[in-house]
Amino acid sequence: MATIGLKNLYYAIMQSDTSGGTTYGTPVKIAGAIQVDINPQTSTNTLNADDMPFYVANSMSQIDVTVNTAQLPASDVAALLGHHLNADGGIDYASSDVAPYVAIMGQSEKADGNVRYFKLYKGKFIDSQETLQTKGDNVEYTTPQLTGSFVARVSDGKWKTVLDSEDLEEGSTAIENWFSQV
């Protein structure tokens, strides 16, 4: 089903991911969601035998994710990229900074009026290219963009969950808690 729009984009800092389970901090809303691109990097290999394709194996390495927003406050940039806020409210960027693993989640309306909810469980964002340009005859917006790589969690092998509102079991509270916890 076709989707229309994107809203309620959140991130949560991963605190731990072990075979015993995964924990996250409190989700934080990113205001002004514009676009999220999710691009799994997959490969297919075919084994030939008896002069024909015999087996096919698929594998996935990482999931490339790009997040575009209307605004990205300094506190979110620092949290998502592992940088530090200075006393003046600015961001200090250091070569030794390490981005934390995060989860992201959001929702998109479907063409039939239902809603698709999504969560990506474990990824790191990196500093991205920044373009600044002068104003001309027409105003052109340059918006903040984050790029990152996501992988499966150690605890359960999951990398993504999608939930369509029309598929909910009666009495389910999944949507009520969707943005309050990972």
N, C-alpha and C positions, 0 to 999 in steps of 0.2 A: 504494500500500500504506500502511496506517495505521502511524503511528509511536507508540512508547511510551517516554516519558522523554527525558532530555537529560543528557549527561555529557561530561567531558573538554572543557570550554570553555577555549580559549586565545586570546590576542591576541599580535600581533607588530607592533612599530613599523615603519612604512614608512620606509626611509632615502632612497630615490629612486625616481622613476617617470618615465622618459623614453622616447622612441621606441626607444632602444637597449636597454631592459630595466628591470626593477623589482627592487629589493633590499629586504630586510627584516632587522630584528634577530632575535635568538633568541626563539622563542615562549615565552610565560609563561602558566602555568595559572592560571585563575580558579577557586578552590575554591567549591563549593556552587552550581553552576548550577541555576537553577530554570526559567527560560523565556527563549527568544529569539523575538521576533516580527520577521519579515522581510516588509515591505510595499512592493513596487515601485509607484511612482507612474507610471501609464501613462495614455495617452489615445488615443482612436481618432477619426479624422476621415474623413468620407465625402465624396467628390466626386460630385455628381449631374450627369448628362449624359443627353440623350435622355429626359428625364422619369423617370429611375430612378437608383438608386445605380450608379455606374460604377467607381469606385476606392475602396479603403479603405487608409488608411495608419495605422500604429501607431507611437507613440513612447514612450520612457521617459525621465523626467527624473532622478529620484533614487530611492533605495531607503531608506525609513525603517526603522530598526532599533531595537528596544528590547531591552535585556538586563537580566534580573532575576536577582539572586544572593542567596544566604543571607548572604554577607559580602563585603566589598570592602576589603581592607587599604589603608592610607594610601598605600603605595608604588604600588599599582595605580591608585588614584584620581589621584594626581599624574601618573603616566605617561600614563594615558588622556585626561586633561583638560588637560594642559600646566601644571599647578600645581606648586608647589615644596614639598618637605619642609623643615621648619625644624629647628633644632638639637635641639628637644625631641621630635621625631618627629611633630609635628602637620603639618597642611597649611596653607600660606599661599595664599590665593586673591587674585589681583590682576586688575584689569580689563584689563591688558595681556597676560595669559596667552593663549597660542595652543595649542590642542590639536593633536597630531600626527595625520597619517593613520595608520591601523592596519588590519590584517587581523584577522578573527576566524575561528575554526574550532572545530568540535565534532562530536559524534556523537549519534545517536539510534537506539535499537533499533527494529526493524520488527516488526509483528505476527507475521510468519512466522519470526522468530528471526534474520533477517539484520540487518545494521547499515547505516544511512545515515550517511555522512560528508559534511560541508559545509565550504566556505570562502567567506567574503566578503572581497574583496581590498583595497578602498580606501574608508575612511570616517573620519569625525571624530565623536567624541562631544561632547556639550555638557553643561554643568551642568544638572541636572534638578531638578524640584520635590522638596522634602524635606518629609515630614509626620512630626511627632512627636506622640504622644498619650499621655495618662495611662493607667495600668492601671485596669481596672474589675474587675467580678466574674470576667470571663474574660480571659485573656491573648490579645492580638491582636498578631501579628508585623507589623512594618514592615520591609521588606527593601530593600536598595540597588537602585536602578534607574538604568541609563544609557540615554539616548536619543541617536541620532545619525543622520546621513545618509551613505549610501554611494553611490558612483558607479563607473563603469567605469575601469579603469586606462588610462593613456595608452599604455603599452607594447604592449598587445595588445587593448584593448577589452573584456576580461573583467571581470565584476563578481562572478561566483559560479561555483563548481564543486560539483557533487553527485556522489558516488560511492556506489553501492549494492554491498555486499560480494558479492552473488550475481552481479554483472556483471563482476567482475574477470577479466581475462585470466589464464590459467595462467602462473605464474612472475612475476606482477606484484609489485613491491615498494612500490606506492603506499601501502598502509596502514601498512607498517613505518615510512615516513618522514612520514606525514600530520601528526603533531603536532611533529615536530622541525624542520620548515622549511616556509615558505610556498611 
